[in-house]
Amino acid sequence: MLAVSKDIKTINLNIGGYAEGSTALNNKTGGWRTFKPVLSRDKCVDCMICWIYCPDDSIVVKDGKMIGFDYEYCKGCRVCANVCPRSAIEMVSER
Amino acid sequence: MVAVKTIRKSLTGAQAAAEAMKQVDVDVVAAYPITPQTPIVQEYAQFVADGIVNTEMIQVESEHSAMSAVIGAAASGARATTATSAQGLAYMWEMVGIASTLRLPIVMNIVNRALSGPLNIHCDHSDAMSIRDLGWIMLFSENPQEVYYNNILAFRIAEDPRVFLPVAVNQDGFITSHCVEAVDVLEDEFVKKFVGDYKYPYTLLDFENPISVGEWAMPSHYFEFRVSVQKAIEDSVPVIEEIFDKFYQETGVKFDFFEGYRVEDADIVFISMGSTSGTVRYVVDRMRSKGGKVGSINVRVFRPFRIDKLLNIIPNAKYLVVMDRSLSFGTTGSPLYQDITSGLYSKDRCLLVNNYVYGLGGRDITDTDIEEVYEHALYSMSEGISGQVVYVGLNPSFVKK
């Protein structure tokens, strides 16, 4: 599509590209994943090390218990599986 | 027209810049306080130390950090400024482009000096030319008086909600920055009122409405953001006109994008920027007294560059002498020449134009040099010579033909 410079009235974007809070949530990055983390609940001791290390916010915790992963945002980076002292997280191919 | 009261002071260009910054009452100044810094920040630091201004002075560890700090300050709702020169601007370069694409109304004084190498600290415009494509509005000053006025106008232009772009105020290194001249200084109250309060659409410090600034933009958005900066600088033209006009109404001091001098009927028109424009006018008068149909243009607003405005004031020109104080390696002609020749082409006006490159690394440009250029221009006009680059004042003992 072509847009002739002189015909452009305005570009409808936030000035300088600032973003309101929480707008990153609209960007579902889980689609980038090829391996997904899967929790063995029987091995997990709720030490929360995976929660500390997760570079996103994809470790789901409820009432002090690690209950799983937020697959809408988890990119499968494998950090949680690497840091887990109980080997309770296994990376499983998405295919 | 209402004439406002002024006080005449003896100021260098650097002091004139600091004086304007003081009157505008800047909230944050971030600067790196050693070479290639100029006395602007030193003068300002004195105002801070003496308690004359309420400014947070941040001594950073480099120019890169100076611009970063100023960007952060401007985004959090403070009127922020810095000053730099030459290598300092080069080191700051990465952040200079970020300031404009974040659309932060930062004002920066640039004392134009040569870029290395070889190492040199004297005047030319190479430093400023390195940021000409980065989305800053660029004003050029001929003398300390213009440095002073340009600073006041710069804050007003940058902070206009229809603009929100950073503005660079340029002055010639040493020739303007270190030489004392008489400067008419406006009253503090007038300046404060003319510039107004700094208001930005958001602030980083609003914890109720958190935002993030300096976003990542994927290929799906980056292009539009860049075009929005282009649009902003194009749209700043009528606002700059309006502010110049308001300044004229209130002070009687007239500013325009291009200051024409005896151009109306001129065949030959000199076009230059910075302190050389004064010398050129002096030579124009001399040549006029000998019957030469010659005039000059001082480029005050270099970005946005409006060729139509330039052509409007030279209806009878046949030959343009484009004076550049920098080089653009590997292409035909220097930056001002490129702007003018490509502009002429788009306006379908066919003039003879030659590029006269002078004064690199602080080499003197005297009235005799400019007379020599005029003689060359007369000859080139009669022979129809155009598109040449001529070096003014190149030492003949080094030149082998």
Interface residues (C-beta under 8 A of the other chain):
Chain A: S5 I8 T10 I11 L13 I15 G16 G17 Y18 A19 E20 G21
Chain B: T101 L102 R103 L104 F164 P201 Y202 N209 P210 I211 S212 V213 E215 A217 H221 E224 F225 V227 S228 Q230 K231 E234
